[in-house]
Amino acid sequence: MCWNSGMSVIEVQDLVKHYGEIEAVAGVDLSIDAGEVFALLGPNGAGKTTIVEILEGHRTKTSGSVSVLGCDPAKAGRAYRERIGIVLQATAVEEQLTVEEAIDLYGSLYPKQRKTGELIELVGLEEKTHSRIKALSGGQRRRLEFALGIVGDPEVIFLDEPTTGFDPSARRQAWSIVENLTALGKTVLLTTHYMDEAQRLADRVAVIVKGKIVAEGTPETLGGRESATALITFEANGRSIEELPLSAGVATLSENGRVTVRSMDPTRDLHQITGWAIERGVELSGLTVTRPSLEDIYLELTGGTGGV
């Protein structure tokens, strides 16, 4: 019998999964609270899909403990599956059905069905309510898949690379759907290979490499991102970097005449640079201050091993 503590919705301790001699998951710990959006990032073959399938109850673990909504997914029955929603990369739906008919059909399988009209509005398919699925665009089909994944009003939603293949406009529409879900208090576990998607949606992220989590935190703090060296850049406009009120060696001048200052204290250094420029009437054209992006940190953590 499942229960819900009202605390951590997903608890994973020392999770291990072997496929013969291959260790796909090598001792993973996770704790995800109610209402969180948690993004799982990692190169292809890192173990993300295996972890998610174990949490969904579609794959058994080798060892360790797993709890979702107080249930062991491997042993939980229908009552558990009625409390989770899954949006896969692709879903096969009878194309002769209309949007409304498909949602009604899937919803009839759940004891706590969300109203069809509300779902259609949530995913932005009002104008396609009576259109057959075969007439929908790729982005519209993806919105329908979101609706079918949450038709049972789940407490936990698993999103497997939900915007793969989307154009920028469709991706942002999908992000709005996820944000609408979290506004309703849903817990979301997301896998994605778009760093801007994780930055926009996730409360916390974890990076997994070769079956092990190598970093976990908010998108702003992952891998020490918040304290990493900042880069202050601007156009030299004929000035020598030796003129700058900075320690020797922290500033470099590129061939195209752009100054780059590596700073561990960008507030102080920027104050010194702009004060110096104002006193001398120097225009700091193209002035920018940046820290490593989430993608920069991800590539560093994964050794630049490519896509997620």
RAGIBEL-V691280 format. One record per residue. N is the residue number from 1. RES is the residue in one small letter. PHI is phi in radians with two decimals (NA if undefined). BURIAL is + if it has 24 or more other ideal C-beta (glycine too) atoms within 12 Angstrom, else -. Layout:
n=N res=RES phi=PHI burial=BURIAL
n=N res=RES phi=PHI burial=BURIAL
//
This chain:
n=1 res=m phi=NA burial=-
n=2 res=c phi=-1.41 burial=+
n=3 res=w phi=-2.45 burial=-
n=4 res=n phi=-2.39 burial=-
n=5 res=s phi=-1.26 burial=-
n=6 res=g phi=1.43 burial=-
n=7 res=m phi=-1.81 burial=-
n=8 res=s phi=-1.24 burial=+
n=9 res=v phi=-1.38 burial=+
n=10 res=i phi=-2.11 burial=+
n=11 res=e phi=-2.26 burial=+
n=12 res=v phi=-2.23 burial=+
n=13 res=q phi=-2.29 burial=-
n=14 res=d phi=0.86 burial=-
n=15 res=l phi=-1.26 burial=+
n=16 res=v phi=-2.28 burial=+
n=17 res=k phi=-2.43 burial=+
n=18 res=h phi=-1.89 burial=-
n=19 res=y phi=-2.05 burial=-
n=20 res=g phi=1.14 burial=-
n=21 res=e phi=-1.49 burial=-
n=22 res=i phi=-1.59 burial=-
n=23 res=e phi=-1.71 burial=-
n=24 res=a phi=-1.36 burial=+
n=25 res=v phi=-2.25 burial=+
n=26 res=a phi=-2.14 burial=+
n=27 res=g phi=1.56 burial=+
n=28 res=v phi=-1.64 burial=+
n=29 res=d phi=-2.06 burial=+
n=30 res=l phi=-2.51 burial=+
n=31 res=s phi=-2.49 burial=+
n=32 res=i phi=-2.16 burial=+
n=33 res=d phi=-1.54 burial=-
n=34 res=a phi=-1.05 burial=+
n=35 res=g phi=1.46 burial=+
n=36 res=e phi=-1.44 burial=+
n=37 res=v phi=-1.86 burial=+
n=38 res=f phi=-2.01 burial=+
n=39 res=a phi=-1.83 burial=+
n=40 res=l phi=-1.87 burial=+
n=41 res=l phi=-2.03 burial=+
n=42 res=g phi=2.93 burial=+
n=43 res=p phi=-1.11 burial=+
n=44 res=n phi=-0.99 burial=-
n=45 res=g phi=1.46 burial=-
n=46 res=a phi=-1.35 burial=+
n=47 res=g phi=2.06 burial=+
n=48 res=k phi=-1.04 burial=+
n=49 res=t phi=-1.10 burial=+
n=50 res=t phi=-1.06 burial=+
n=51 res=i phi=-1.06 burial=+
n=52 res=v phi=-1.10 burial=+
n=53 res=e phi=-1.15 burial=+
n=54 res=i phi=-1.16 burial=+
n=55 res=l phi=-1.15 burial=+
n=56 res=e phi=-1.34 burial=+
n=57 res=g phi=1.59 burial=+
n=58 res=h phi=-1.60 burial=-
n=59 res=r phi=-2.52 burial=-
n=60 res=t phi=-1.61 burial=-
n=61 res=k phi=-1.49 burial=+
n=62 res=t phi=-1.47 burial=+
n=63 res=s phi=-2.80 burial=-
n=64 res=g phi=1.71 burial=+
n=65 res=s phi=-2.19 burial=+
n=66 res=v phi=-2.38 burial=+
n=67 res=s phi=-2.39 burial=+
n=68 res=v phi=-2.22 burial=+
n=69 res=l phi=0.98 burial=+
n=70 res=g phi=1.40 burial=+
n=71 res=c phi=-1.89 burial=+
n=72 res=d phi=-1.48 burial=+
n=73 res=p phi=-0.99 burial=+
n=74 res=a phi=-1.21 burial=+
n=75 res=k phi=-1.92 burial=-
n=76 res=a phi=-1.27 burial=+
n=77 res=g phi=-1.86 burial=-
n=78 res=r phi=-1.08 burial=-
n=79 res=a phi=-1.03 burial=-
n=80 res=y phi=-1.22 burial=+
n=81 res=r phi=-1.17 burial=+
n=82 res=e phi=-1.29 burial=+
n=83 res=r phi=-1.75 burial=+
n=84 res=i phi=-2.09 burial=+
n=85 res=g phi=-2.22 burial=+
n=86 res=i phi=-2.25 burial=+
n=87 res=v phi=-2.01 burial=+
n=88 res=l phi=-1.43 burial=+
n=89 res=q phi=-1.13 burial=+
n=90 res=a phi=-2.66 burial=-
n=91 res=t phi=-2.25 burial=+
n=92 res=a phi=-1.55 burial=-
n=93 res=v phi=-2.24 burial=+
n=94 res=e phi=-0.99 burial=-
n=95 res=e phi=-1.28 burial=-
n=96 res=q phi=-1.42 burial=-
n=97 res=l phi=-1.29 burial=-
n=98 res=t phi=-1.47 burial=+
n=99 res=v phi=-0.99 burial=+
n=100 res=e phi=-1.09 burial=+
n=101 res=e phi=-1.13 burial=+
n=102 res=a phi=-1.12 burial=+
n=103 res=i phi=-1.17 burial=+
n=104 res=d phi=-1.06 burial=+
n=105 res=l phi=-1.12 burial=-
n=106 res=y phi=-1.13 burial=+
n=107 res=g phi=-1.14 burial=+
n=108 res=s phi=-1.14 burial=-
n=109 res=l phi=-1.48 burial=-
n=110 res=y phi=-2.00 burial=+
n=111 res=p phi=-1.30 burial=-
n=112 res=k phi=-2.09 burial=-
n=113 res=q phi=-1.48 burial=+
n=114 res=r phi=-1.27 burial=+
n=115 res=k phi=-1.10 burial=-
n=116 res=t phi=-1.01 burial=+
n=117 res=g phi=-1.07 burial=-
n=118 res=e phi=-1.13 burial=-
n=119 res=l phi=-1.14 burial=+
n=120 res=i phi=-1.06 burial=+
n=121 res=e phi=-1.21 burial=-
n=122 res=l phi=-1.04 burial=+
n=123 res=v phi=-1.66 burial=+
n=124 res=g phi=1.27 burial=+
n=125 res=l phi=-2.03 burial=+
n=126 res=e phi=-0.99 burial=-
n=127 res=e phi=-1.32 burial=-
n=128 res=k phi=-1.97 burial=+
n=129 res=t phi=-0.89 burial=+
n=130 res=h phi=-1.83 burial=-
n=131 res=s phi=-1.47 burial=+
n=132 res=r phi=-1.30 burial=-
n=133 res=i phi=-1.06 burial=+
n=134 res=k phi=-1.11 burial=-
n=135 res=a phi=-1.64 burial=-
n=136 res=l phi=-1.42 burial=+
n=137 res=s phi=-1.32 burial=-
n=138 res=g phi=-1.05 burial=-
n=139 res=g phi=-1.15 burial=+
n=140 res=q phi=-1.19 burial=+
n=141 res=r phi=-1.08 burial=+
n=142 res=r phi=-1.12 burial=+
n=143 res=r phi=-1.10 burial=+
n=144 res=l phi=-1.08 burial=+
n=145 res=e phi=-1.09 burial=+
n=146 res=f phi=-1.04 burial=+
n=147 res=a phi=-1.07 burial=+
n=148 res=l phi=-1.17 burial=+
n=149 res=g phi=-1.26 burial=+
n=150 res=i phi=-2.06 burial=+
n=151 res=v phi=-1.11 burial=+
n=152 res=g phi=-1.53 burial=+
n=153 res=d phi=0.91 burial=+
n=154 res=p phi=-1.23 burial=+
n=155 res=e phi=-1.54 burial=+
n=156 res=v phi=-2.17 burial=+
n=157 res=i phi=-2.17 burial=+
n=158 res=f phi=-1.80 burial=+
n=159 res=l phi=-1.99 burial=+
n=160 res=d phi=-1.73 burial=+
n=161 res=e phi=0.78 burial=+
n=162 res=p phi=-1.17 burial=+
n=163 res=t phi=-2.08 burial=+
n=164 res=t phi=-1.04 burial=+
n=165 res=g phi=1.48 burial=-
n=166 res=f phi=-1.38 burial=+
n=167 res=d phi=-1.39 burial=-
n=168 res=p phi=-0.95 burial=-
n=169 res=s phi=-1.15 burial=-
n=170 res=a phi=-1.15 burial=+
n=171 res=r phi=-1.09 burial=+
n=172 res=r phi=-1.19 burial=-
n=173 res=q phi=-1.13 burial=+
n=174 res=a phi=-1.14 burial=+
n=175 res=w phi=-1.05 burial=+
n=176 res=s phi=-1.09 burial=-
n=177 res=i phi=-1.11 burial=+
n=178 res=v phi=-1.08 burial=+
n=179 res=e phi=-1.12 burial=-
n=180 res=n phi=-1.11 burial=+
n=181 res=l phi=-1.15 burial=+
n=182 res=t phi=-1.18 burial=+
n=183 res=a phi=-1.13 burial=-
n=184 res=l phi=-1.54 burial=-
n=185 res=g phi=1.54 burial=-
n=186 res=k phi=-1.31 burial=+
n=187 res=t phi=-1.72 burial=+
n=188 res=v phi=-2.19 burial=+
n=189 res=l phi=-1.90 burial=+
n=190 res=l phi=-2.08 burial=+
n=191 res=t phi=-1.94 burial=+
n=192 res=t phi=-2.71 burial=+
n=193 res=h phi=-1.97 burial=+
n=194 res=y phi=-1.88 burial=+
n=195 res=m phi=-1.17 burial=+
n=196 res=d phi=-1.18 burial=-
n=197 res=e phi=-1.19 burial=+
n=198 res=a phi=-1.11 burial=+
n=199 res=q phi=-1.06 burial=+
n=200 res=r phi=-1.30 burial=+
n=201 res=l phi=-1.74 burial=+
n=202 res=a phi=-1.46 burial=+
n=203 res=d phi=-1.35 burial=+
n=204 res=r phi=-2.47 burial=+
n=205 res=v phi=-2.34 burial=+
n=206 res=a phi=-2.31 burial=+
n=207 res=v phi=-1.87 burial=+
n=208 res=i phi=-2.01 burial=+
n=209 res=v phi=-2.35 burial=+
n=210 res=k phi=0.90 burial=+
n=211 res=g phi=1.41 burial=+
n=212 res=k phi=-2.21 burial=+
n=213 res=i phi=-1.38 burial=+
n=214 res=v phi=-1.78 burial=+
n=215 res=a phi=-2.86 burial=+
n=216 res=e phi=-2.60 burial=+
n=217 res=g phi=2.90 burial=+
n=218 res=t phi=-1.32 burial=+
n=219 res=p phi=-1.00 burial=+
n=220 res=e phi=-1.41 burial=-
n=221 res=t phi=-1.98 burial=-
n=222 res=l phi=-0.96 burial=+
n=223 res=g phi=1.10 burial=+
n=224 res=g phi=1.28 burial=-
n=225 res=r phi=-1.02 burial=+
n=226 res=e phi=-1.20 burial=-
n=227 res=s phi=-1.99 burial=-
n=228 res=a phi=-1.22 burial=-
n=229 res=t phi=-1.01 burial=-
n=230 res=a phi=-1.60 burial=+
n=231 res=l phi=-2.01 burial=+
n=232 res=i phi=-1.82 burial=+
n=233 res=t phi=-2.25 burial=+
n=234 res=f phi=-2.90 burial=+
n=235 res=e phi=-1.39 burial=-
n=236 res=a phi=-1.23 burial=+
n=237 res=n phi=0.91 burial=-
n=238 res=g phi=1.46 burial=-
n=239 res=r phi=-1.52 burial=+
n=240 res=s phi=-1.49 burial=-
n=241 res=i phi=-1.18 burial=+
n=242 res=e phi=-1.17 burial=-
n=243 res=e phi=-1.30 burial=-
n=244 res=l phi=-1.14 burial=+
n=245 res=p phi=-1.42 burial=-
n=246 res=l phi=-2.31 burial=+
n=247 res=s phi=-1.12 burial=-
n=248 res=a phi=-1.08 burial=-
n=249 res=g phi=1.62 burial=-
n=250 res=v phi=-1.49 burial=+
n=251 res=a phi=-1.98 burial=+
n=252 res=t phi=-2.26 burial=-
n=253 res=l phi=-2.09 burial=-
n=254 res=s phi=-1.43 burial=-
n=255 res=e phi=-1.12 burial=-
n=256 res=n phi=-1.54 burial=-
n=257 res=g phi=1.43 burial=-
n=258 res=r phi=-1.84 burial=+
n=259 res=v phi=-1.56 burial=+
n=260 res=t phi=-2.15 burial=+
n=261 res=v phi=-1.99 burial=+
n=262 res=r phi=-1.55 burial=+
n=263 res=s phi=-2.31 burial=+
n=264 res=m phi=-1.60 burial=-
n=265 res=d phi=-2.33 burial=-
n=266 res=p phi=-1.09 burial=+
n=267 res=t phi=-1.11 burial=-
n=268 res=r phi=-1.16 burial=-
n=269 res=d phi=-1.15 burial=+
n=270 res=l phi=-1.14 burial=+
n=271 res=h phi=-1.07 burial=-
n=272 res=q phi=-1.14 burial=-
n=273 res=i phi=-1.16 burial=+
n=274 res=t phi=-1.21 burial=+
n=275 res=g phi=-1.09 burial=-
n=276 res=w phi=-1.04 burial=-
n=277 res=a phi=-1.18 burial=+
n=278 res=i phi=-1.13 burial=-
n=279 res=e phi=-1.05 burial=-
n=280 res=r phi=-1.83 burial=-
n=281 res=g phi=1.17 burial=-
n=282 res=v phi=-1.63 burial=+
n=283 res=e phi=-1.53 burial=-
n=284 res=l phi=-1.58 burial=+
n=285 res=s phi=-1.10 burial=-
n=286 res=g phi=1.15 burial=-
n=287 res=l phi=-1.16 burial=+
n=288 res=t phi=-2.42 burial=-
n=289 res=v phi=-2.27 burial=+
n=290 res=t phi=-2.37 burial=-
n=291 res=r phi=-1.88 burial=+
n=292 res=p phi=-0.96 burial=+
n=293 res=s phi=-1.28 burial=-
n=294 res=l phi=-1.05 burial=+
n=295 res=e phi=-1.15 burial=+
n=296 res=d phi=-1.03 burial=-
n=297 res=i phi=-1.14 burial=+
n=298 res=y phi=-1.03 burial=+
n=299 res=l phi=-1.12 burial=-
n=300 res=e phi=-1.15 burial=-
n=301 res=l phi=-1.20 burial=+
n=302 res=t phi=-1.72 burial=+
n=303 res=g phi=1.23 burial=-
n=304 res=g phi=1.14 burial=-
n=305 res=t phi=-1.52 burial=-
n=306 res=g phi=1.56 burial=-
n=307 res=g phi=-1.09 burial=-
n=308 res=v phi=-1.46 burial=+
//
